[in-house]
Amino acid sequence: MRVLLIEDDRALGTAIRDQIAADGHSVDWMNRLDSARDARASTSYDLILLDLMLPDGLGIPFLKALRARGDVTPVIILTALDQVSDRISGLNAGADDYMVKPFDLDELSARIGSVARRYTGNPNPIVVLGPLEVDLARRSVRLNGKPVVLTAREWVLFEAFVQRPGQLLSKTQLEERLYSFDQEVESNAIEVHVSRLRKKLGARVIETERGLGYRLGRP
């Protein structure tokens, strides 16, 4: 997934960024709402992690504005505001989850996975694709019962296909998932990683629609 993190605390932001990057997600970290708005306008995100108290404003109006525009991107609020009324306000504004600081980073990883699975219509973390068994929570793959080791970049791309079965993904959409791993994404990066996934998981695991993009195939 590509995640937009909106958090102004440097120490906490660094810890969250490192945690979700280690989980295999790409992360764009903004510490102001105006920067987050610019990022949201130019980039497609799978999840937003939103602090409620930012230097240039409050998170709730930002969230309400997203929902008013019809933006259904999942949002998890991360805040020190711990009153029941605060939770109700956040959830009523359109948040999908609400975590009170301080929180355990492993719990954050679990909440991110849970929200992502709900939005892809598959609350079960285990996805079976012919001889492949994909565990979205553990970020692991088995082929005919044997574990297959994927690099972080390979997993990020493969997860995109698994979460959108049958959907055509353009090269640009896939490249966006790699931006946090490298400052520059080489022009042939997607072709290289798709080729490696096919070698590891089966030649038909990803189908090419020439000139349009790629989609999950039938292993």
Contacts in CASP RR format, 6 or more apart in sequence:
PFRMAT RR
TARGET T0000
AUTHOR 0000-0000-0000
METHOD contacts of the structure
MODEL  1
MRVLLIEDDRALGTAIRDQIAADGHSVDWMNRLDSARDARASTSYDLILL
DLMLPDGLGIPFLKALRARGDVTPVIILTALDQVSDRISGLNAGADDYMV
KPFDLDELSARIGSVARRYTGNPNPIVVLGPLEVDLARRSVRLNGKPVVL
TAREWVLFEAFVQRPGQLLSKTQLEERLYSFDQEVESNAIEVHVSRLRKK
LGARVIETERGLGYRLGRP
1 25 0 8 1.000
1 26 0 8 1.000
1 46 0 8 1.000
1 47 0 8 1.000
1 112 0 8 1.000
1 116 0 8 1.000
1 156 0 8 1.000
1 159 0 8 1.000
1 160 0 8 1.000
1 163 0 8 1.000
1 177 0 8 1.000
2 25 0 8 1.000
2 26 0 8 1.000
2 27 0 8 1.000
2 28 0 8 1.000
2 43 0 8 1.000
2 44 0 8 1.000
2 45 0 8 1.000
2 46 0 8 1.000
2 47 0 8 1.000
2 176 0 8 1.000
2 177 0 8 1.000
2 179 0 8 1.000
2 180 0 8 1.000
3 20 0 8 1.000
3 25 0 8 1.000
3 26 0 8 1.000
3 27 0 8 1.000
3 28 0 8 1.000
3 45 0 8 1.000
3 46 0 8 1.000
3 47 0 8 1.000
3 48 0 8 1.000
3 49 0 8 1.000
3 112 0 8 1.000
4 28 0 8 1.000
4 30 0 8 1.000
4 36 0 8 1.000
4 39 0 8 1.000
4 40 0 8 1.000
4 43 0 8 1.000
4 45 0 8 1.000
4 47 0 8 1.000
4 48 0 8 1.000
4 49 0 8 1.000
5 13 0 8 1.000
5 16 0 8 1.000
5 17 0 8 1.000
5 20 0 8 1.000
5 27 0 8 1.000
5 28 0 8 1.000
5 29 0 8 1.000
5 30 0 8 1.000
5 49 0 8 1.000
6 30 0 8 1.000
6 31 0 8 1.000
6 33 0 8 1.000
6 36 0 8 1.000
6 48 0 8 1.000
6 49 0 8 1.000
6 50 0 8 1.000
6 51 0 8 1.000
6 54 0 8 1.000
6 59 0 8 1.000
6 62 0 8 1.000
7 13 0 8 1.000
7 16 0 8 1.000
7 29 0 8 1.000
7 31 0 8 1.000
7 49 0 8 1.000
7 51 0 8 1.000
7 78 0 8 1.000
8 31 0 8 1.000
8 32 0 8 1.000
8 51 0 8 1.000
8 53 0 8 1.000
8 54 0 8 1.000
8 55 0 8 1.000
9 51 0 8 1.000
10 31 0 8 1.000
12 101 0 8 1.000
13 29 0 8 1.000
15 105 0 8 1.000
16 49 0 8 1.000
16 78 0 8 1.000
16 105 0 8 1.000
16 108 0 8 1.000
17 27 0 8 1.000
17 29 0 8 1.000
19 105 0 8 1.000
19 108 0 8 1.000
19 109 0 8 1.000
20 27 0 8 1.000
20 108 0 8 1.000
20 109 0 8 1.000
20 112 0 8 1.000
21 27 0 8 1.000
21 180 0 8 1.000
23 109 0 8 1.000
23 112 0 8 1.000
23 139 0 8 1.000
24 139 0 8 1.000
24 152 0 8 1.000
24 155 0 8 1.000
24 156 0 8 1.000
25 47 0 8 1.000
25 112 0 8 1.000
25 156 0 8 1.000
26 156 0 8 1.000
26 176 0 8 1.000
26 177 0 8 1.000
26 178 0 8 1.000
26 179 0 8 1.000
26 180 0 8 1.000
26 181 0 8 1.000
27 180 0 8 1.000
28 39 0 8 1.000
28 43 0 8 1.000
28 45 0 8 1.000
28 179 0 8 1.000
28 180 0 8 1.000
30 36 0 8 1.000
30 39 0 8 1.000
31 54 0 8 1.000
31 55 0 8 1.000
32 54 0 8 1.000
32 55 0 8 1.000
32 56 0 8 1.000
33 54 0 8 1.000
33 56 0 8 1.000
33 57 0 8 1.000
33 59 0 8 1.000
33 62 0 8 1.000
34 56 0 8 1.000
36 62 0 8 1.000
37 62 0 8 1.000
39 45 0 8 1.000
40 48 0 8 1.000
40 66 0 8 1.000
40 71 0 8 1.000
43 176 0 8 1.000
44 173 0 8 1.000
44 176 0 8 1.000
45 73 0 8 1.000
46 73 0 8 1.000
46 74 0 8 1.000
46 116 0 8 1.000
46 119 0 8 1.000
47 73 0 8 1.000
47 74 0 8 1.000
47 75 0 8 1.000
47 76 0 8 1.000
47 112 0 8 1.000
47 115 0 8 1.000
47 116 0 8 1.000
48 66 0 8 1.000
48 73 0 8 1.000
48 74 0 8 1.000
48 75 0 8 1.000
48 76 0 8 1.000
49 75 0 8 1.000
49 76 0 8 1.000
49 78 0 8 1.000
49 112 0 8 1.000
50 59 0 8 1.000
50 62 0 8 1.000
50 63 0 8 1.000
50 75 0 8 1.000
50 76 0 8 1.000
50 77 0 8 1.000
50 78 0 8 1.000
50 95 0 8 1.000
51 59 0 8 1.000
51 77 0 8 1.000
51 78 0 8 1.000
51 79 0 8 1.000
52 58 0 8 1.000
52 59 0 8 1.000
52 60 0 8 1.000
52 77 0 8 1.000
52 79 0 8 1.000
52 81 0 8 1.000
52 86 0 8 1.000
52 90 0 8 1.000
53 59 0 8 1.000
53 79 0 8 1.000
53 80 0 8 1.000
53 81 0 8 1.000
60 89 0 8 1.000
60 90 0 8 1.000
60 93 0 8 1.000
63 75 0 8 1.000
63 77 0 8 1.000
63 90 0 8 1.000
63 93 0 8 1.000
63 94 0 8 1.000
63 95 0 8 1.000
64 93 0 8 1.000
64 94 0 8 1.000
66 73 0 8 1.000
66 75 0 8 1.000
67 93 0 8 1.000
67 94 0 8 1.000
74 96 0 8 1.000
74 115 0 8 1.000
74 116 0 8 1.000
74 118 0 8 1.000
74 119 0 8 1.000
75 94 0 8 1.000
75 95 0 8 1.000
75 96 0 8 1.000
76 95 0 8 1.000
76 96 0 8 1.000
76 97 0 8 1.000
76 98 0 8 1.000
76 99 0 8 1.000
76 108 0 8 1.000
76 111 0 8 1.000
76 112 0 8 1.000
76 115 0 8 1.000
77 90 0 8 1.000
77 95 0 8 1.000
77 97 0 8 1.000
77 98 0 8 1.000
77 99 0 8 1.000
78 99 0 8 1.000
78 101 0 8 1.000
78 103 0 8 1.000
78 108 0 8 1.000
79 86 0 8 1.000
79 98 0 8 1.000
79 99 0 8 1.000
79 100 0 8 1.000
79 101 0 8 1.000
80 100 0 8 1.000
80 101 0 8 1.000
81 100 0 8 1.000
82 100 0 8 1.000
87 98 0 8 1.000
90 98 0 8 1.000
91 98 0 8 1.000
96 115 0 8 1.000
96 118 0 8 1.000
97 111 0 8 1.000
97 114 0 8 1.000
97 115 0 8 1.000
99 107 0 8 1.000
99 108 0 8 1.000
99 111 0 8 1.000
110 137 0 8 1.000
113 125 0 8 1.000
113 136 0 8 1.000
113 137 0 8 1.000
114 123 0 8 1.000
116 136 0 8 1.000
116 163 0 8 1.000
117 123 0 8 1.000
117 124 0 8 1.000
117 125 0 8 1.000
117 136 0 8 1.000
120 163 0 8 1.000
120 164 0 8 1.000
122 136 0 8 1.000
122 163 0 8 1.000
125 135 0 8 1.000
125 136 0 8 1.000
125 137 0 8 1.000
125 138 0 8 1.000
126 133 0 8 1.000
126 134 0 8 1.000
126 135 0 8 1.000
126 136 0 8 1.000
127 133 0 8 1.000
127 134 0 8 1.000
127 136 0 8 1.000
127 162 0 8 1.000
128 134 0 8 1.000
129 162 0 8 1.000
129 205 0 8 1.000
129 216 0 8 1.000
129 218 0 8 1.000
129 219 0 8 1.000
130 218 0 8 1.000
130 219 0 8 1.000
131 143 0 8 1.000
131 144 0 8 1.000
131 145 0 8 1.000
131 219 0 8 1.000
132 141 0 8 1.000
132 142 0 8 1.000
132 143 0 8 1.000
132 201 0 8 1.000
132 205 0 8 1.000
132 219 0 8 1.000
133 141 0 8 1.000
133 142 0 8 1.000
133 145 0 8 1.000
134 140 0 8 1.000
134 141 0 8 1.000
134 158 0 8 1.000
134 162 0 8 1.000
135 141 0 8 1.000
136 159 0 8 1.000
136 162 0 8 1.000
136 163 0 8 1.000
139 155 0 8 1.000
139 159 0 8 1.000
140 147 0 8 1.000
141 147 0 8 1.000
141 148 0 8 1.000
141 150 0 8 1.000
141 158 0 8 1.000
141 201 0 8 1.000
142 148 0 8 1.000
143 200 0 8 1.000
143 201 0 8 1.000
143 202 0 8 1.000
148 200 0 8 1.000
148 201 0 8 1.000
150 158 0 8 1.000
150 197 0 8 1.000
150 200 0 8 1.000
152 181 0 8 1.000
153 178 0 8 1.000
153 181 0 8 1.000
153 193 0 8 1.000
154 193 0 8 1.000
154 196 0 8 1.000
154 197 0 8 1.000
154 200 0 8 1.000
156 177 0 8 1.000
156 178 0 8 1.000
156 181 0 8 1.000
157 174 0 8 1.000
157 177 0 8 1.000
157 178 0 8 1.000
157 190 0 8 1.000
157 193 0 8 1.000
157 194 0 8 1.000
157 197 0 8 1.000
158 197 0 8 1.000
158 201 0 8 1.000
160 169 0 8 1.000
160 173 0 8 1.000
160 174 0 8 1.000
160 177 0 8 1.000
161 169 0 8 1.000
161 206 0 8 1.000
161 214 0 8 1.000
161 215 0 8 1.000
161 216 0 8 1.000
161 217 0 8 1.000
162 216 0 8 1.000
164 216 0 8 1.000
165 216 0 8 1.000
166 215 0 8 1.000
166 216 0 8 1.000
166 217 0 8 1.000
167 215 0 8 1.000
167 216 0 8 1.000
168 209 0 8 1.000
168 212 0 8 1.000
168 213 0 8 1.000
168 214 0 8 1.000
168 215 0 8 1.000
169 213 0 8 1.000
169 214 0 8 1.000
169 215 0 8 1.000
170 212 0 8 1.000
170 213 0 8 1.000
171 190 0 8 1.000
171 213 0 8 1.000
171 214 0 8 1.000
174 190 0 8 1.000
174 214 0 8 1.000
175 185 0 8 1.000
175 189 0 8 1.000
175 190 0 8 1.000
178 185 0 8 1.000
178 189 0 8 1.000
179 185 0 8 1.000
182 189 0 8 1.000
186 192 0 8 1.000
190 214 0 8 1.000
194 206 0 8 1.000
194 208 0 8 1.000
194 214 0 8 1.000
197 205 0 8 1.000
197 206 0 8 1.000
198 204 0 8 1.000
198 205 0 8 1.000
198 206 0 8 1.000
201 219 0 8 1.000
202 219 0 8 1.000
204 217 0 8 1.000
204 218 0 8 1.000
204 219 0 8 1.000
205 216 0 8 1.000
205 217 0 8 1.000
205 219 0 8 1.000
206 214 0 8 1.000
206 215 0 8 1.000
206 216 0 8 1.000
206 217 0 8 1.000
207 214 0 8 1.000
207 215 0 8 1.000
207 216 0 8 1.000
207 217 0 8 1.000
208 214 0 8 1.000
209 215 0 8 1.000
END
